[in-house]
Amino acid sequence: MKTHMKRPRESGKLGWIFLWLIGIPIPVLLVLFLLRGCT
């Protein structure tokens, strides 16, 4: 069996998708993304 190591970027993407799926609107996610990117 092959084990796949997830890259941090991929797991981050899954986190954003999860937030979107639980009902957080995309504009809110964009604002959080921009704020997080500036730090």
Sequence and secondary structure as in RCSB ss.txt:
>XXXX:A:sequence
MKTHMKRPRESGKLGWIFLWLIGIPIPVLLVLFLLRGCT
>XXXX:A:secstr
       HHHHHHHHHHHHHHTT  HHHHHHHHHHHHH 
